[in-house]
Amino acid sequence: MNDLIADMLIRIKNAIMRKKGSVEVPNTKINKNILEVMKNEEMIEGFEEKERIIEVFLKYDKNEPVIIHLEKVSKPGQRIYVSANEIVPVMNGRGISVISTSKGIMSGAMAKSQNLGGELICKIW
């Protein structure tokens, strides 16, 4: 099975390196949820769902990308779980962590505030 989350993160990273305005990623429920967190945390402008793909609109600040680094933490072969008190700020609060909790996918800060742990999917800054 392909790792669709890693695929999405790599596509976003490559598009940023090329200074593209948008990038197409596979349309899956988990990708949509991760993009929702990224949009809420103002890491991307937004996204538009099409039939099989999601078009992600990348965000730039004075021609510099808002996202500098994307890092997949949990992999299909090795899942990484954290409890609420193990959730730490990414890059001193400049970045976000994306966590899959029992109440859905959310940012690390949101999960911590609701005292929820879960699978640490990725870190973005």
N, C-alpha and C positions, 0 to 999 in steps of 0.2 A: 504493500500500500504506500502511496506517495504521501509525503508530509506536506499537506496543503498549506499549513500555517507557515512553515519555513519557506515554501515557495512564494507565498504572498510577501513575506518580509524581504526576501531577496529581490523580488520585482520592484518593491517600493524603494529599496536601497539603490538599485541600479538606475531607476528613473531619476532619483535625486542627484546621483552622480552625473547624469546627463542633463540636469537642469530642466527636466520635462515638467509640463504643467499638470499632467495627469498620467495615470497608469492603469492598465486593466489587470484584474486579479480574478481567480476562479470564484464563482458565486457559491459559497457554502455558508451554512448557518453560523459556524464558528468564526469564519473570516468576517462576516457581517457584524457579529458581536464585538470582535476585537476592533474593527474599524469604528464602531459606535463609541467605544471607550476612547479611542484616539481622537475622535471628533470632539467629544465632551471635554477632553483634556487639552483641546486646541493644538493638537499635533498635526492635524490635516484640516483642509478647508471643509471637506465633506466627501460624500460619495453618492453615486447614482447606480441603482440596481438595474441591470438589463437581464436578458433571459439567462444566459449561462455565465455572464461575467459581471463584475462590479467595477465601475470606473471610479478610481480614487483620485480626488483633486488634491494635489500636494500643496503645502503651505510654505511660503517664503517670506522672510522678513528682510527688507532692503536687499533683495537678490540672494540672501543667504538662506539655505534650507533650515526650517525649524527642527527637523529630525536630522541629527548628525550620525546616530548609531542605532541599529536595531540588533538585538541579541536574543536568539531563541534559547531559553533555559531548559525547559522540559522537552525531551525528545521521545519519540515513540518507543525507543528501547530503554530509556531511563527517565522515568517521570520524577519531577522534583516537587515535593509537597512542603508547604510552609504553614505554620500555625499563625494565628492573628498577631501574637507577640514576636514572631520572627520576621514580620514584614518590616523592611527598613526602607527609608527614602532612597530613591535612585539619584545619583549625582547631586547630593545635598538638596533634593527637592526639585531640581531642574528637570528631572526625567520622571517617567512613570514605569510602574511594573503592571503587567496585566495578569490577573489571577482568575482562574476558573473556580468559583465557589459553588456551594449547594444552592445559592440564590442567583446563579448566573455568572456571566463573565463581567468583571469590573476592575477598576484600577486598584492598586495596592492600598492607596490612601482610603478609598471608599470601603474596601474589605476590612481594613484595620478599624475604621470608625464603627463598623457594624459588628466588630469582634468575630470576623469570619476568617478561617484559613482556607486553603485549597491548593490546587495545582498551579505553580508559578509557570506561566506560559512563556512570557518574554519580558525583556526590559527595553525601553526606548528612551533615548535622550538626544 
